Amino acid sequence: MFDKRDFVNRVLYHMQDAGYIKEFESAGSKNRHDYSVVMANGRIAVIELKGCMDGNNTIIFERPPHAQEFIIWSVCISESSDPRLNAWSGIHTRLGVQMIDKDAQVDGLIVWDWLCGTPARPCPKLARLPGQRLTTVGQYKLTPPCIYMFPRTIPSVRNNPNPEPHRLEDVSFLAAVNECFGGYFDEINKVRFMVGHKGTDTVRTTSIERNGQIQVESKATPIRRK
């Protein structure tokens, strides 16, 4: 975790120097989250660091009472991993189930680390303005982050089967990191969890939309409670 925390610290210091955040602090090893961040507008964002999103560690977190925004940040430093596939696995099979079955509110996901944009992990965002979309932070040259906006409220079959995703501007940390590192609005991903009943099962259909187009969508998949 040392390299991952060093990376995130450098990003947060860069954002602080640029005026996007007021201050931040590490939550320490006794908490099930990693950082508390005070945004320029005074809102408190809490960040939980994860690895590649394809393991059960993805669902080990706890949103603290003081969090006005709760963000999962995937730092996947395995060159053999495919962050896009891992993000889908984490969203559909883990985070979505945790939100629906355990009432665990997550406002958004960042998938982003220092491998993005390198030969080990080419980034399609860089083709949009070649040579103009990298931000230097210490020893890193960083692409714009991949951001996923989650539903504003907890999905429930009876009262809230298809909640709308957050707007980018409503989650201060995600809006700030996108602007600070040169992201475009049409690169933001919106996640939906649509829930219903199929026989005795609660099922969810997960979809990810970007720039008005569905990028991936699951079948109605039962939630297997443990």
C-alpha positions in Angstrom: 0.0 0.0 0.0 2.9 2.4 0.4 3.2 3.2 -3.3 -0.6 3.5 -3.7 -0.8 5.9 -0.7 2.2 7.9 -2.0 0.4 8.3 -5.3 -2.8 9.4 -3.8 -1.1 11.8 -1.4 0.7 13.4 -4.4 -2.6 13.8 -6.3 -4.3 15.3 -3.2 -1.4 17.8 -2.6 -1.6 18.8 -6.2 -5.3 19.5 -5.9 -4.7 21.4 -2.7 -2.1 23.5 -4.3 -4.5 24.2 -7.2 -7.2 25.3 -4.8 -9.6 22.4 -5.3 -9.4 21.1 -1.8 -8.7 22.9 1.5 -7.1 20.0 3.4 -7.1 16.3 3.8 -6.0 13.7 6.3 -5.3 10.0 6.4 -7.9 8.2 8.4 -5.4 5.7 9.8 -5.5 1.9 9.9 -8.2 1.6 12.5 -10.9 2.9 10.1 -12.5 1.2 7.1 -11.8 4.2 4.9 -8.5 5.9 4.0 -8.9 9.7 3.6 -11.1 12.5 4.7 -11.0 15.5 2.3 -12.4 19.0 2.9 -13.3 20.5 -0.4 -13.1 24.1 -1.4 -16.8 24.5 -0.9 -16.6 23.0 2.6 -18.1 19.6 1.8 -16.4 16.5 3.3 -15.5 13.7 0.9 -14.3 10.4 2.3 -12.2 8.1 0.1 -11.6 4.4 0.3 -8.7 3.0 -1.6 -9.0 -0.4 -3.3 -6.9 -2.5 -5.7 -8.1 -4.0 -8.9 -11.8 -4.4 -7.9 -12.0 -8.1 -8.8 -11.7 -9.4 -5.3 -13.9 -9.6 -2.2 -11.8 -6.9 -0.6 -13.8 -4.5 -2.7 -16.8 -4.7 -0.4 -14.9 -4.2 2.8 -15.6 -0.5 3.6 -17.7 1.6 5.9 -19.1 5.0 5.1 -18.5 7.1 8.2 -21.2 9.4 9.6 -19.3 12.6 8.7 -19.0 11.7 5.0 -21.1 14.0 2.7 -19.6 12.1 -0.3 -18.2 8.6 -0.3 -15.8 7.6 -3.1 -14.1 4.3 -3.9 -10.7 4.8 -5.7 -9.3 1.8 -7.5 -5.5 1.9 -7.8 -4.7 -1.2 -9.9 -1.0 -1.5 -10.3 -0.8 -4.9 -11.9 0.3 -4.5 -15.5 -1.5 -7.8 -16.5 -4.9 -6.5 -15.3 -7.5 -4.9 -17.4 -9.0 -2.1 -15.3 -12.1 -1.8 -17.6 -13.0 -5.5 -17.0 -12.1 -5.2 -13.3 -14.2 -2.1 -12.9 -17.2 -3.9 -14.4 -16.7 -6.9 -12.1 -16.4 -4.6 -9.1 -19.5 -2.6 -10.0 -21.8 -5.4 -11.0 -20.9 -8.3 -8.8 -19.7 -6.4 -5.7 -20.5 -2.7 -5.2 -24.0 -3.0 -6.7 -24.9 -5.9 -4.5 -23.5 -4.2 -1.4 -25.6 -1.1 -2.1 -28.8 -3.0 -2.7 -28.5 -5.7 -0.1 -26.6 -3.8 2.6 -27.9 -0.3 2.1 -24.3 0.9 1.6 -24.3 4.2 -0.2 -21.4 4.8 -2.6 -21.5 8.1 -4.6 -18.8 7.3 -7.2 -15.8 5.4 -8.3 -12.4 6.5 -9.7 -10.3 4.0 -11.6 -6.9 5.7 -12.0 -3.3 5.2 -11.2 0.2 5.9 -12.6 0.1 3.1 -15.1 -2.7 4.8 -17.1 -1.4 6.2 -20.3 1.8 4.1 -20.3 2.7 1.4 -22.8 1.5 -1.1 -20.2 -1.9 0.5 -20.2 -2.7 2.7 -23.2 -5.3 5.4 -22.5 -7.8 6.2 -25.3 -8.3 9.7 -23.9 -4.8 10.7 -25.0 -5.8 10.2 -28.7 -8.3 13.1 -28.4 -5.6 15.8 -28.0 -2.3 14.1 -28.6 0.4 15.4 -26.3 -1.9 17.8 -24.5 -3.7 15.7 -21.9 -1.0 14.7 -19.4 -0.6 16.4 -16.1 2.8 16.2 -14.3 2.6 15.4 -10.6 6.0 14.6 -9.1 7.5 11.8 -11.1 4.1 10.9 -12.7 2.5 12.1 -16.0 -1.2 11.5 -15.4 -4.0 11.0 -17.8 -7.5 12.3 -17.0 -9.2 9.9 -14.5 -11.9 7.4 -15.3 -14.9 8.4 -13.2 -18.1 6.5 -12.6 -21.2 8.3 -11.1 -23.3 6.0 -8.9 -27.0 6.3 -8.1 -28.0 9.2 -5.8 -30.0 6.9 -3.6 -30.2 3.3 -2.5 -32.1 1.1 -5.1 -35.1 -0.8 -3.6 -37.7 -2.9 -5.4 -40.7 -1.3 -3.8 -39.9 2.3 -3.6 -36.9 3.1 -5.7 -36.3 0.5 -8.4 -34.3 2.7 -10.9 -32.6 5.7 -9.1 -30.9 8.3 -11.2 -27.1 8.5 -11.1 -25.5 11.6 -9.5 -24.7 14.5 -11.7 -21.0 15.2 -11.8 -21.5 18.7 -10.3 -23.3 17.2 -7.3 -20.2 15.2 -6.1 -17.6 17.8 -5.3 -14.6 15.6 -5.2 -15.3 13.9 -8.5 -16.0 17.2 -10.2 -12.8 18.7 -8.8 -10.5 15.8 -9.8 -12.1 15.7 -13.3 -11.5 19.5 -13.8 -8.1 19.5 -12.2 -6.8 16.7 -14.5 -8.4 17.8 -17.7 -11.3 15.4 -18.0 -14.3 16.1 -20.3 -17.9 15.9 -19.3 -18.6 13.4 -22.1 -16.0 11.0 -20.7 -18.0 10.5 -17.4 -19.6 7.2 -16.8 -23.1 6.9 -15.3 -24.0 3.7 -13.4 -27.5 2.4 -13.0 -28.8 -0.4 -10.8 -32.3 -1.4 -11.7 -33.9 -3.8 -9.2 -36.9 -6.0 -9.3 -38.3 -9.4 -8.4 -38.0 -12.6 -10.4 -39.9 -15.3 -8.6 -38.5 -15.3 -5.1 -35.2 -13.6 -6.1 -34.3 -10.0 -6.0 -32.5 -9.2 -9.3 -30.6 -6.3 -10.5 -29.7 -5.1 -14.0 -26.5 -3.0 -14.1 -25.7 -0.6 -16.9 -22.9 1.9 -17.6 -23.7 4.8 -19.9 -21.2 7.3 -21.4 -22.0 10.3 -23.6 -25.6 9.2 -23.9 -24.7 5.6 -25.1 -25.0 2.4 -23.1 -21.5 0.9 -23.0 -22.3 -2.3 -21.2 -25.4 -3.8 -19.6 -26.0 -7.0 -17.6 -28.9 -9.4 -17.6 -31.2 -9.4 -14.6 -29.0 -11.1 -12.2 -30.1 -12.6 -8.8 -28.6 -11.2 -5.6 -27.2 -14.2 -3.7 -27.4 -13.3 0.0 -24.7 -14.7 2.3 
